[in-house]
Amino acid sequence: MRIDSEIKEIGRIFKEGGYSLYLVGGAVRDFLLGKENHDYDFTTDAEPADVKRMFRRTIDTGIKHGTVTVIHHHRHYEITTFRTEGDYKDSRHPESVTFVKSLEEDLKRRDFTINAFAAELPDGRIIDLHEGRKDLRHRIIRAIGIPEERFQEDALRMMRACRFSSQLGFDIEKDTEAAMKDLSPTIRRISAERIKEELFRLIDGKDPRKGLEAMRRTGLMHEILPELERTYRFEQGGMHEEDLYEHLLLSLETARDNGCPLTVKLAALFHDLGKVDTRAKGETREYTFYGHEARSAEMVDAIFRRLKTSNEERETVRHLVANHMFSYTPDWSDSAVRRFIRRIGIENINTLFALRVCDMTATTGHKADPRPLLAFTDRINAELERECALSIKDLRIDGNRLIELGVPKGPMIGRILNALLEEVIEDPSLNDKEALEKRAISLSQAL
């Protein structure tokens, strides 16, 4: 394996000190796959105290578990002592950690054969004790040793298998998948934050269908995303020949093919979840799904809260899903276009249009006709070039001025500013300081 000169230098320091140092895990795997990876993990037979003696600057990153961060030429390297782990009582934390002198023992505790490579430093000789190269050639994700034991040690490894399936486009070996199916309920013991990280990386992978299908087959989807599982074989009718689950996967794949950001991929996967709860018999067609976008947005909010995402992630995806059914026609007035910009937010328009393209492409089975959205984009750009007031901060009056005019502090200020903005959006010429002040006084007397 090609080794960076600074890493070679660290390897020589260990060798001169009488110890071995190995680069392990994903960096070695990705080198063999011809992929870039600079996320380096190191393991050594030197114990933490030995590592600290060899380097002037270190950080006790996880000293109890044998991990020391070495600072060398201003770069940080996490180095962990060979170890074996005791029984796992909670499908995550070992009861004990024992330092060992054997690389073989250390590699046995890792998750999958394709992650159990080691590159000896400083020369880069690759060591493969678990036929990982063979599984790379066959594009297989296989647990090391007895799969049930690996997943009982850390239940998150089941989600990692699905995530690697998406990122690498690999299949999960049958015994490994069977163990995942048996043990899928134990994923409940894992923190929402760790599950969310694996799930979002899966959705952002090169073959998310493969990863999601592995989740569905093994029962992990039932535990983590029951709302998505409910869409499987759920009939939509009308122009949709495929079931709802297939439509959502096709939407996600279109987002991937179009190079969309993760927020659009998430919205594409979740945008129609509410159809399951809103389907009704229609008078002129087989089914209707009135209000499904609002119900889908509610479900997105609940899912993201359950996964403990950031407020920004939750609100961005919820907003896209809630508004994905917008319907523009050329007879819209200029004020209607301005209201749309205000409601959606300038920063969200491109991503919302990208979501619409994903939905349309998945529905029709061929590339969406861009002309309606291009025409709408021209209308939006024309309004933006006019620099009309589209938010309260664009008004030529603010809360401080309202207080000076005698409006009492409190909720009334916000109500007046919002009322003024609505009037200015309808008629931009009203965004005049004196006119706004007179209108504000009139509103304060009426409210």
Salt bridges, closest charged atoms under 4 A:
ASP4 OD1 - ARG75 NH1 3.65
GLU6 OE1 - ARG75 NH1 3.22
GLU9 OE2 - HIS72 NE2 3.12
GLU9 OE2 - HIS73 NE2 3.29
ASP30 OD1 - ARG29 NE 3.01
GLU36 OE1 - HIS38 NE2 3.01
ASP50 OD1 - ARG53 NH2 2.23
ASP60 OD1 - LYS52 NZ 3.04
GLU85 OE2 - ARG83 NH2 3.13
GLU85 OE2 - ARG109 NH1 3.69
ASP90 OD2 - HIS93 ND1 2.73
GLU105 OE2 - LYS108 NZ 3.25
ASP106 OD1 - ARG109 NE 3.36
ASP106 OD2 - ARG110 NH2 2.94
ASP111 OD2 - ARG160 NH2 2.81
GLU120 OE1 - ARG125 NH2 2.77
ASP135 OD2 - ARG142 NE 3.02
GLU149 OE1 - ARG150 NH2 3.69
GLU153 OE2 - ARG150 NH2 2.74
GLU153 OE1 - ARG157 NH1 2.66
ASP154 OD2 - ARG194 NH2 3.24
ASP171 OD1 - LYS210 NZ 2.77
GLU173 OE2 - ARG142 NH1 3.91
ASP175 OD1 - LYS174 NZ 3.45
GLU177 OE2 - ARG217 NE 2.94
GLU197 OE2 - ARG201 NH1 3.74
GLU198 OE1 - ARG163 NE 2.70
ASP204 OD1 - LYS265 NZ 2.64
GLU213 OE2 - ARG216 NE 2.71
GLU223 OE1 - ARG188 NE 2.64
GLU227 OE2 - ARG306 NH1 2.80
GLU229 OE1 - HIS222 ND1 2.86
GLU242 OE2 - HIS240 ND1 3.26
GLU242 OE2 - HIS247 ND1 3.61
GLU246 OE1 - ARG209 NH1 2.94
GLU253 OE2 - ARG209 NE 2.81
ASP257 OD1 - ARG256 NE 2.90
ASP272 OD2 - HIS247 NE2 3.43
ASP272 OD2 - HIS271 NE2 3.15
ASP272 OD2 - LYS275 NZ 3.47
ASP272 OD1 - HIS292 NE2 3.02
ASP272 OD1 - HIS324 NE2 3.29
ASP277 OD1 - ARG230 NH2 2.66
ASP277 OD2 - ARG295 NE 2.82
GLU293 OE1 - HIS292 ND1 3.73
GLU298 OE1 - ARG295 NH1 3.11
ASP301 OD2 - ARG305 NE 2.77
ASP301 OD1 - ARG314 NE 3.29
GLU313 OE2 - LYS196 NZ 3.30
GLU315 OE2 - ARG318 NH2 2.84
ASP334 OD1 - ARG379 NH2 3.13
ASP334 OD2 - ARG386 NH1 3.79
ASP359 OD1 - HIS247 NE2 2.95
ASP359 OD1 - HIS271 NE2 3.28
ASP369 OD2 - ARG371 NH2 2.86
GLU383 OE1 - ARG338 NH1 2.88
GLU383 OE1 - ARG386 NH1 3.33
ASP394 OD1 - LYS393 NZ 3.70
GLU404 OE1 - ARG401 NH1 2.89
GLU422 OE1 - ARG339 NE 3.40
GLU422 OE2 - ARG342 NH1 2.33
GLU423 OE2 - ARG439 NH2 2.80
GLU426 OE1 - ARG339 NH1 2.96
GLU437 OE2 - ARG401 NE 2.77
GLU437 OE2 - LYS433 NZ 2.72
